[in-house]
Amino acid sequence: MQARGGRNRAVTLRGPLPEIEIAKVSDVTLLLVDTINQVRTGKMDVKMANCIGFLGDKLTKTMEAGSLAERFDKLERLVMGKTHKL
């Protein structure tokens, strides 16, 4: 049996959330920890939390890929510099 005709009452925020600066992966981690806590205390709708989690995952992957590309470029320049000197 489902309460309220099968519809769950969504927990909505009283206003927009403040913008936060996300410059590194650890910032995304803090965002996700905060989001988890807000869901657990009933302050945030699960759909919104899922969206934040999804976007946080995408942002983390993008940041990691960018970092990897930078490291690769540095290695490539280092190797190319050594081969040109031979």
N, CA and C atoms as a LAMMPS dump frame, in Angstrom:
ITEM: TIMESTEP
0
ITEM: NUMBER OF ATOMS
258
ITEM: BOX BOUNDS ff ff ff
-5.0000000000000000e+02 5.0000000000000000e+02
-5.0000000000000000e+02 5.0000000000000000e+02
-5.0000000000000000e+02 5.0000000000000000e+02
ITEM: ATOMS id mol type element x y z
1 1 1 N 0.843 -1.185 0
2 1 2 C 0 0 0
3 1 3 C 0.886 1.246 0
4 2 1 N 0.546 2.195 -0.82
5 2 2 C 1.331 3.414 -0.912
6 2 3 C 0.556 4.577 -0.308
7 3 1 N 1.264 5.365 0.436
8 3 2 C 0.647 6.547 1.038
9 3 3 C 0.513 7.65 0.001
10 4 1 N -0.429 8.548 0.202
11 4 2 C -0.649 9.727 -0.645
12 4 3 C -0.848 9.348 -2.117
13 5 1 N -1.537 8.248 -2.36
14 5 2 C -1.849 7.875 -3.732
15 5 3 C -0.622 7.538 -4.553
16 6 1 N 0.436 7.03 -3.913
17 6 2 C 1.64 6.651 -4.629
18 6 3 C 2.619 7.77 -4.835
19 7 1 N 2.283 8.968 -4.407
20 7 2 C 3.179 10.108 -4.588
21 7 3 C 3.862 10.449 -3.277
22 8 1 N 5.162 10.528 -3.328
23 8 2 C 5.919 10.96 -2.154
24 8 3 C 5.963 12.477 -2.136
25 9 1 N 5.843 13.024 -0.971
26 9 2 C 5.951 14.468 -0.858
27 9 3 C 7.418 14.859 -0.904
28 10 1 N 7.793 15.631 -1.889
29 10 2 C 9.186 16.034 -2.052
30 10 3 C 9.554 17.094 -1.033
31 11 1 N 10.731 16.966 -0.502
32 11 2 C 11.262 17.984 0.39
33 11 3 C 11.871 19.05 -0.5
34 12 1 N 11.374 20.261 -0.392
35 12 2 C 11.894 21.332 -1.235
36 12 3 C 12.673 22.32 -0.39
37 13 1 N 13.626 22.936 -1.013
38 13 2 C 14.426 23.944 -0.321
39 13 3 C 13.64 25.239 -0.221
40 14 1 N 13.917 25.985 0.8
41 14 2 C 13.217 27.255 1.003
42 14 3 C 13.706 28.346 0.058
43 15 1 N 14.845 28.156 -0.501
44 15 2 C 15.411 29.127 -1.43
45 15 3 C 16.563 28.487 -2.169
46 16 1 N 17.147 29.218 -3.083
47 16 2 C 18.267 28.65 -3.825
48 16 3 C 19.475 28.416 -2.915
49 17 1 N 20.232 27.397 -3.242
50 17 2 C 21.458 27.132 -2.494
51 17 3 C 22.521 28.136 -2.92
52 18 1 N 23.41 28.498 -2.019
53 18 2 C 24.468 29.439 -2.396
54 18 3 C 25.441 28.776 -3.368
55 19 1 N 26.007 29.575 -4.236
56 19 2 C 27.037 29.062 -5.141
57 19 3 C 28.267 28.711 -4.326
58 20 1 N 28.959 27.681 -4.77
59 20 2 C 30.21 27.315 -4.121
60 20 3 C 31.296 27.228 -5.176
61 21 1 N 32.512 27.502 -4.772
62 21 2 C 33.636 27.411 -5.694
63 21 3 C 34.159 25.983 -5.67
64 22 1 N 34.269 25.4 -6.84
65 22 2 C 34.811 24.052 -6.956
66 22 3 C 36.028 24.146 -7.859
67 23 1 N 37.205 24.057 -7.242
68 23 2 C 38.445 24.203 -7.988
69 23 3 C 39.252 22.914 -8.054
70 24 1 N 38.944 21.977 -7.157
71 24 2 C 39.697 20.722 -7.132
72 24 3 C 38.777 19.589 -6.681
73 25 1 N 39.255 18.378 -6.866
74 25 2 C 38.436 17.201 -6.575
75 25 3 C 37.996 17.182 -5.113
76 26 1 N 38.833 17.636 -4.217
77 26 2 C 38.455 17.636 -2.795
78 26 3 C 37.261 18.556 -2.536
79 27 1 N 37.079 19.603 -3.358
80 27 2 C 35.904 20.472 -3.231
81 27 3 C 34.628 19.703 -3.602
82 28 1 N 34.73 18.842 -4.614
83 28 2 C 33.585 18.02 -5.007
84 28 3 C 33.243 17.047 -3.88
85 29 1 N 34.273 16.5 -3.25
86 29 2 C 34.06 15.588 -2.125
87 29 3 C 33.284 16.282 -1.013
88 30 1 N 33.679 17.504 -0.685
89 30 2 C 32.97 18.256 0.358
90 30 3 C 31.522 18.53 -0.037
91 31 1 N 31.299 18.846 -1.311
92 31 2 C 29.943 19.067 -1.805
93 31 3 C 29.097 17.813 -1.635
94 32 1 N 29.649 16.67 -1.989
95 32 2 C 28.896 15.42 -1.884
96 32 3 C 28.623 15.044 -0.432
97 33 1 N 29.574 15.282 0.447
98 33 2 C 29.356 15.022 1.876
99 33 3 C 28.224 15.897 2.397
100 34 1 N 28.238 17.171 2.026
101 34 2 C 27.18 18.088 2.444
102 34 3 C 25.823 17.647 1.891
103 35 1 N 25.808 17.23 0.636
104 35 2 C 24.567 16.777 -0.001
105 35 3 C 24.024 15.543 0.709
106 36 1 N 24.883 14.59 1.014
107 36 2 C 24.461 13.391 1.735
108 36 3 C 23.834 13.761 3.067
109 37 1 N 24.487 14.661 3.789
110 37 2 C 23.959 15.069 5.097
111 37 3 C 22.611 15.767 4.968
112 38 1 N 22.442 16.581 3.929
113 38 2 C 21.163 17.269 3.746
114 38 3 C 20.041 16.278 3.415
115 39 1 N 20.351 15.251 2.637
116 39 2 C 19.34 14.233 2.339
117 39 3 C 19 13.461 3.607
118 40 1 N 20.008 13.079 4.349
119 40 2 C 19.784 12.284 5.569
120 40 3 C 18.955 13.033 6.609
121 41 1 N 19.074 14.346 6.636
122 41 2 C 18.3 15.122 7.612
123 41 3 C 16.968 15.612 7.053
124 42 1 N 16.684 15.25 5.791
125 42 2 C 15.41 15.639 5.193
126 42 3 C 15.369 17.07 4.696
127 43 1 N 16.506 17.704 4.535
128 43 2 C 16.552 19.085 4.07
129 43 3 C 16.644 19.206 2.553
130 44 1 N 16.921 18.073 1.864
131 44 2 C 17.065 18.114 0.411
132 44 3 C 16.332 16.931 -0.205
133 45 1 N 15.698 17.202 -1.325
134 45 2 C 14.995 16.186 -2.094
135 45 3 C 16.004 15.216 -2.705
136 46 1 N 15.65 13.94 -2.728
137 46 2 C 16.539 12.918 -3.27
138 46 3 C 16.824 13.159 -4.752
139 47 1 N 15.848 13.659 -5.499
140 47 2 C 16.074 13.928 -6.927
141 47 3 C 17.148 14.993 -7.114
142 48 1 N 17.102 16.02 -6.298
143 48 2 C 18.115 17.07 -6.386
144 48 3 C 19.482 16.51 -5.999
145 49 1 N 19.505 15.694 -4.955
146 49 2 C 20.757 15.091 -4.511
147 49 3 C 21.333 14.181 -5.595
148 50 1 N 20.473 13.426 -6.268
149 50 2 C 20.935 12.573 -7.367
150 50 3 C 21.553 13.409 -8.475
151 51 1 N 20.942 14.534 -8.78
152 51 2 C 21.467 15.433 -9.807
153 51 3 C 22.839 15.961 -9.394
154 52 1 N 22.969 16.392 -8.158
155 52 2 C 24.248 16.899 -7.661
156 52 3 C 25.298 15.793 -7.694
157 53 1 N 24.907 14.589 -7.296
158 53 2 C 25.83 13.458 -7.33
159 53 3 C 26.291 13.145 -8.742
160 54 1 N 25.353 13.134 -9.677
161 54 2 C 25.679 12.857 -11.077
162 54 3 C 26.63 13.913 -11.633
163 55 1 N 26.286 15.17 -11.423
164 55 2 C 27.132 16.26 -11.924
165 55 3 C 28.485 16.284 -11.225
166 56 1 N 28.496 15.972 -9.933
167 56 2 C 29.759 15.899 -9.196
168 56 3 C 30.672 14.819 -9.752
169 57 1 N 30.078 13.682 -10.115
170 57 2 C 30.851 12.592 -10.718
171 57 3 C 31.429 13.024 -12.061
172 58 1 N 30.608 13.67 -12.888
173 58 2 C 31.083 14.138 -14.193
174 58 3 C 32.193 15.168 -14.038
175 59 1 N 32.022 16.078 -13.093
176 59 2 C 33.035 17.113 -12.865
177 59 3 C 34.345 16.493 -12.384
178 60 1 N 34.252 15.522 -11.481
179 60 2 C 35.448 14.847 -10.981
180 60 3 C 36.199 14.166 -12.121
181 61 1 N 35.476 13.457 -12.971
182 61 2 C 36.112 12.779 -14.108
183 61 3 C 36.758 13.78 -15.055
184 62 1 N 36.09 14.892 -15.287
185 62 2 C 36.646 15.928 -16.156
186 62 3 C 37.917 16.519 -15.564
187 63 1 N 37.896 16.799 -14.27
188 63 2 C 39.076 17.355 -13.606
189 63 3 C 40.238 16.367 -13.644
190 64 1 N 39.941 15.093 -13.393
191 64 2 C 40.988 14.079 -13.414
192 64 3 C 41.557 13.918 -14.821
193 65 1 N 40.706 13.951 -15.833
194 65 2 C 41.171 13.835 -17.222
195 65 3 C 42.044 15.031 -17.591
196 66 1 N 41.642 16.216 -17.159
197 66 2 C 42.441 17.416 -17.429
198 66 3 C 43.798 17.344 -16.761
199 67 1 N 43.824 16.857 -15.546
200 67 2 C 45.083 16.716 -14.81
201 67 3 C 45.984 15.695 -15.499
202 68 1 N 45.4 14.602 -15.941
203 68 2 C 46.165 13.572 -16.631
204 68 3 C 46.734 14.101 -17.951
205 69 1 N 45.929 14.864 -18.668
206 69 2 C 46.391 15.449 -19.939
207 69 3 C 47.55 16.41 -19.704
208 70 1 N 47.476 17.208 -18.649
209 70 2 C 48.568 18.127 -18.325
210 70 3 C 49.849 17.368 -18.003
211 71 1 N 49.717 16.295 -17.23
212 71 2 C 50.89 15.485 -16.885
213 71 3 C 51.486 14.855 -18.13
214 72 1 N 50.645 14.367 -19.013
215 72 2 C 51.111 13.764 -20.254
216 72 3 C 51.851 14.794 -21.107
217 73 1 N 51.289 15.985 -21.214
218 73 2 C 51.942 17.051 -21.995
219 73 3 C 53.321 17.381 -21.435
220 74 1 N 53.439 17.457 -20.122
221 74 2 C 54.735 17.743 -19.499
222 74 3 C 55.742 16.637 -19.804
223 75 1 N 55.292 15.385 -19.69
224 75 2 C 56.174 14.263 -20.001
225 75 3 C 56.601 14.282 -21.47
226 76 1 N 55.645 14.582 -22.327
227 76 2 C 55.937 14.619 -23.758
228 76 3 C 56.978 15.696 -24.07
229 77 1 N 56.825 16.87 -23.476
230 77 2 C 57.803 17.947 -23.69
231 77 3 C 59.176 17.547 -23.159
232 78 1 N 59.194 16.889 -22.011
233 78 2 C 60.446 16.444 -21.416
234 78 3 C 61.131 15.418 -22.32
235 79 1 N 60.389 14.44 -22.793
236 79 2 C 60.959 13.403 -23.665
237 79 3 C 61.398 13.998 -24.986
238 80 1 N 60.582 14.847 -25.575
239 80 2 C 60.936 15.463 -26.863
240 80 3 C 62.167 16.346 -26.718
241 81 1 N 62.29 17.013 -25.623
242 81 2 C 63.467 17.85 -25.373
243 81 3 C 64.727 17.028 -25.287
244 82 1 N 64.655 15.854 -24.675
245 82 2 C 65.835 14.994 -24.554
246 82 3 C 66.196 14.36 -25.882
247 83 1 N 65.191 13.991 -26.7
248 83 2 C 65.5 13.339 -27.965
249 83 3 C 66.071 14.324 -28.972
250 84 1 N 65.703 15.593 -28.872
251 84 2 C 66.234 16.597 -29.791
252 84 3 C 67.695 16.92 -29.457
253 85 1 N 68.113 16.702 -28.24
254 85 2 C 69.496 17.01 -27.826
255 85 3 C 70.462 15.907 -28.264
256 86 1 N 69.947 14.707 -28.561
257 86 2 C 70.83 13.594 -28.941
258 86 3 C 71.311 13.735 -30.307
